[in-house]
Amino acid sequence: MTTVESVRAIWCRELQAEDISVDDDFFALGGQSLIMVKIQGAFLDELGVEVPMDQMFLNSTVASISAYIDSQAVRAA
């Protein structure tokens, strides 16, 4: 599974929505801080990457947060 697919699956689960596109904005989908914390935990548990809260705010789409996560994996390698 790609990072985008994994992130999208986490967002769908935590936002309780099935039709999230990679360009949908987290906040426009009804996202708020408590859901963001759950997603942050899922990123750590399921993807093995810690995403700082500021990056969650700056990268508020599946596409952008996935690109951030991938960039962190490249730096760690």
Backbone as ProteinMPNN parsed JSONL, in Angstrom:
{"seq_chain_A": "MTTVESVRAIWCRELQAEDISVDDDFFALGGQSLIMVKIQGAFLDELGVEVPMDQMFLNSTVASISAYIDSQAVRAA", "coords_chain_A": {"N_chain_A": [[0.85, -1.178, 0.0], [0.586, 2.211, -0.825], [1.896, 5.316, 0.531], [0.032, 7.389, 0.223], [-2.371, 5.934, -0.091], [-2.484, 4.659, 2.398], [-2.584, 6.851, 4.188], [-4.97, 8.023, 3.329], [-6.782, 5.955, 3.987], [-6.568, 5.984, 6.784], [-7.523, 8.581, 7.334], [-10.149, 8.324, 6.321], [-11.199, 6.412, 8.087], [-10.927, 7.715, 10.631], [-12.272, 10.135, 10.246], [-14.687, 9.184, 9.672], [-15.728, 8.782, 7.05], [-16.154, 7.82, 3.65], [-15.575, 8.748, 1.143], [-13.319, 10.389, 0.691], [-11.142, 12.467, -1.045], [-7.806, 12.819, -2.382], [-7.24, 15.494, -2.422], [-8.99, 16.77, -0.734], [-9.644, 18.995, 1.935], [-8.681, 18.665, 5.282], [-9.881, 20.186, 7.364], [-12.132, 21.242, 6.129], [-13.538, 18.94, 5.839], [-14.586, 18.562, 8.282], [-12.753, 18.061, 10.189], [-11.078, 18.273, 13.319], [-9.214, 19.215, 16.294], [-9.145, 16.982, 18.124], [-9.623, 14.765, 16.484], [-7.453, 15.067, 14.844], [-5.344, 14.452, 16.592], [-5.834, 11.733, 16.972], [-5.354, 10.811, 14.379], [-2.683, 11.519, 14.123], [-1.583, 9.753, 16.007], [-2.229, 7.344, 14.73], [-0.637, 7.549, 12.448], [1.871, 7.208, 13.597], [1.607, 4.639, 14.816], [0.795, 2.963, 12.651], [2.218, 3.69, 10.351], [4.696, 4.191, 11.248], [5.843, 6.684, 11.576], [6.48, 9.817, 13.028], [4.525, 12.612, 13.046], [4.741, 15.953, 13.401], [2.532, 18.247, 15.093], [2.351, 20.839, 13.957], [2.95, 20.328, 11.299], [0.762, 18.848, 10.587], [-1.199, 20.801, 10.518], [-0.167, 22.486, 8.523], [-0.112, 20.831, 6.291], [-2.789, 19.961, 5.092], [-4.165, 18.205, 3.457], [-4.68, 14.897, 2.097], [-2.856, 14.359, 0.057], [-0.81, 16.293, 0.483], [0.108, 15.794, 3.146], [0.934, 13.201, 2.851], [3.056, 13.528, 1.069], [4.762, 14.952, 2.735], [5.264, 12.964, 4.704], [6.532, 11.015, 3.118], [8.812, 12.512, 2.412], [10.102, 12.666, 4.847], [10.769, 10.022, 5.277], [12.67, 9.642, 3.284], [14.686, 11.354, 4.167], [15.404, 10.052, 6.5], [16.556, 7.767, 5.582]], "CA_chain_A": [[0.0, 0.0, 0.0], [1.372, 3.445, -0.882], [1.654, 6.257, 1.626], [-1.238, 8.082, -0.038], [-3.464, 5.008, 0.212], [-2.514, 4.451, 3.844], [-3.071, 8.083, 4.816], [-6.397, 8.152, 2.988], [-7.521, 4.97, 4.778], [-6.606, 6.486, 8.161], [-8.455, 9.715, 7.358], [-11.518, 7.817, 6.147], [-11.599, 5.773, 9.344], [-11.028, 8.665, 11.74], [-13.291, 11.142, 9.923], [-15.906, 8.411, 9.417], [-16.167, 9.111, 5.695], [-15.572, 6.883, 2.683], [-15.346, 9.361, -0.169], [-12.317, 11.437, 0.801], [-10.177, 12.485, -2.147], [-6.463, 13.221, -1.944], [-7.176, 16.956, -2.374], [-9.939, 17.315, 0.235], [-9.024, 19.625, 3.09], [-9.034, 18.057, 6.562], [-10.776, 21.044, 8.13], [-13.391, 21.328, 5.378], [-14.221, 17.659, 6.054], [-15.059, 18.523, 9.658], [-11.658, 17.696, 11.076], [-10.758, 19.165, 14.432], [-7.992, 18.824, 16.991], [-9.203, 15.642, 18.709], [-9.447, 13.814, 15.383], [-6.07, 15.222, 14.39], [-4.497, 13.711, 17.522], [-6.029, 10.309, 16.652], [-4.658, 10.569, 13.113], [-1.26, 11.597, 14.443], [-1.248, 8.48, 16.643], [-2.314, 6.291, 13.715], [0.562, 7.66, 11.619], [2.975, 6.615, 14.346], [1.356, 3.201, 14.995], [0.612, 2.207, 11.41], [3.21, 4.036, 9.331], [5.989, 4.288, 11.896], [6.397, 8.03, 11.423], [5.924, 10.84, 13.903], [4.227, 13.829, 12.302], [4.48, 17.035, 14.351], [1.226, 18.897, 14.956], [2.412, 21.959, 13.022], [2.903, 19.785, 9.941], [-0.631, 18.436, 10.349], [-1.916, 22.018, 10.144], [0.381, 23.004, 7.262], [-0.379, 19.862, 5.224], [-4.141, 19.563, 5.483], [-4.783, 17.275, 2.504], [-4.032, 13.588, 2.03], [-1.709, 14.468, -0.85], [0.3, 17.063, 1.052], [0.677, 15.132, 4.319], [1.633, 12.023, 2.329], [4.334, 14.008, 0.534], [5.588, 15.252, 3.907], [5.678, 11.684, 5.293], [7.528, 10.435, 2.213], [10.049, 13.286, 2.494], [10.75, 12.302, 6.101], [11.333, 8.676, 5.085], [13.862, 9.809, 2.465], [15.712, 11.958, 5.026], [15.834, 9.068, 7.496], [17.282, 6.68, 4.916]], "C_chain_A": [[0.896, 1.242, 0.0], [1.059, 4.333, 0.323], [0.324, 6.96, 1.445], [-2.417, 7.184, 0.312], [-3.601, 4.786, 1.713], [-3.064, 5.669, 4.573], [-4.562, 8.261, 4.552], [-7.237, 7.187, 3.82], [-7.64, 5.421, 6.234], [-7.591, 7.642, 8.272], [-9.898, 9.238, 7.238], [-12.034, 7.205, 7.447], [-11.85, 6.807, 10.433], [-12.065, 9.765, 11.5], [-14.645, 10.502, 9.629], [-16.557, 8.82, 8.091], [-15.479, 8.151, 4.734], [-15.133, 7.536, 1.386], [-14.347, 10.52, -0.116], [-11.348, 11.335, -0.376], [-8.841, 12.996, -1.618], [-6.333, 14.734, -1.811], [-8.189, 17.587, -1.426], [-9.19, 17.862, 1.445], [-9.575, 19.026, 4.386], [-10.085, 18.884, 7.306], [-12.126, 21.211, 7.448], [-14.216, 20.047, 5.536], [-14.777, 17.53, 7.472], [-13.986, 18.131, 10.652], [-11.43, 18.748, 12.143], [-9.639, 18.535, 15.251], [-8.029, 17.414, 17.584], [-9.02, 14.562, 17.65], [-8.011, 13.87, 14.876], [-5.114, 14.432, 15.291], [-4.626, 12.208, 17.259], [-5.281, 9.946, 15.372], [-3.153, 10.586, 13.329], [-0.787, 10.29, 15.09], [-1.26, 7.33, 15.654], [-1.103, 6.337, 12.781], [1.746, 6.988, 12.311], [2.812, 5.096, 14.45], [1.407, 2.415, 13.693], [1.682, 2.473, 10.358], [4.609, 4.165, 9.914], [6.652, 5.645, 11.763], [5.678, 8.987, 12.364], [5.752, 12.118, 13.096], [3.898, 14.921, 13.32], [3.146, 17.733, 14.053], [1.269, 20.056, 13.965], [2.359, 21.49, 11.574], [1.497, 19.303, 9.585], [-1.458, 19.644, 9.91], [-1.459, 22.54, 8.785], [0.039, 22.123, 6.069], [-1.748, 19.236, 5.469], [-4.898, 18.748, 4.433], [-4.034, 15.95, 2.553], [-2.761, 13.686, 1.185], [-0.535, 15.174, -0.18], [0.909, 16.392, 2.277], [1.417, 13.855, 3.9], [2.999, 12.405, 1.774], [5.289, 14.346, 1.675], [6.14, 13.964, 4.51], [6.742, 11.025, 4.424], [8.851, 11.178, 2.285], [10.809, 12.965, 3.777], [11.41, 10.926, 5.996], [12.632, 8.761, 4.281], [15.0, 10.376, 3.309], [16.268, 10.951, 6.03], [16.7, 7.969, 6.884], [18.728, 7.029, 4.654]], "O_chain_A": [[1.865, 1.303, 0.756], [0.079, 4.116, 1.034], [-0.434, 7.114, 2.403], [-3.367, 7.636, 0.952], [-4.714, 4.732, 2.236], [-3.904, 5.542, 5.463], [-5.322, 8.61, 5.456], [-8.301, 7.566, 4.31], [-8.694, 5.26, 6.849], [-8.403, 7.683, 9.196], [-10.77, 9.7, 7.974], [-13.169, 7.454, 7.853], [-12.891, 6.769, 11.09], [-12.668, 10.267, 12.449], [-15.627, 11.197, 9.369], [-17.74, 9.15, 8.02], [-14.352, 7.72, 4.978], [-14.393, 6.933, 0.609], [-14.522, 11.521, -0.81], [-10.808, 10.267, -0.666], [-8.773, 13.547, -0.519], [-5.409, 15.214, -1.154], [-8.247, 18.812, -1.318], [-8.224, 17.262, 1.915], [-10.788, 18.9, 4.557], [-11.063, 18.337, 7.816], [-13.152, 21.312, 8.12], [-15.438, 20.065, 5.386], [-15.369, 16.508, 7.82], [-14.275, 17.894, 11.825], [-11.569, 19.947, 11.904], [-9.171, 17.442, 14.931], [-7.015, 16.717, 17.544], [-8.343, 13.562, 17.887], [-7.427, 12.846, 14.522], [-4.174, 13.81, 14.797], [-3.631, 11.487, 17.317], [-4.648, 8.892, 15.295], [-2.433, 9.755, 12.776], [0.285, 9.783, 14.759], [-0.411, 6.441, 15.718], [-0.596, 5.293, 12.369], [2.527, 6.281, 11.673], [3.76, 4.35, 14.202], [1.99, 1.333, 13.635], [2.016, 1.591, 9.567], [5.592, 4.239, 9.177], [7.877, 5.754, 11.829], [4.453, 8.975, 12.485], [6.712, 12.643, 12.532], [2.892, 14.829, 14.024], [2.702, 17.794, 12.906], [0.32, 20.243, 13.203], [1.792, 22.17, 10.718], [1.094, 19.346, 8.423], [-2.316, 19.528, 9.035], [-2.28, 22.987, 7.984], [-0.086, 22.62, 4.95], [-1.852, 18.124, 5.987], [-6.119, 18.613, 4.506], [-2.888, 15.892, 2.999], [-1.716, 13.154, 1.562], [0.602, 14.71, -0.264], [2.129, 16.419, 2.434], [2.409, 13.475, 4.524], [3.982, 11.693, 1.981], [6.483, 14.061, 1.594], [7.333, 13.87, 4.797], [7.745, 10.53, 4.939], [9.91, 10.554, 2.226], [12.04, 12.992, 3.785], [12.48, 10.698, 6.561], [13.585, 8.036, 4.564], [16.144, 9.937, 3.187], [17.45, 10.989, 6.371], [17.481, 7.321, 7.582], [19.469, 6.217, 4.1]]}, "name": "protein", "num_of_chains": 1, "seq": "MTTVESVRAIWCRELQAEDISVDDDFFALGGQSLIMVKIQGAFLDELGVEVPMDQMFLNSTVASISAYIDSQAVRAA"}
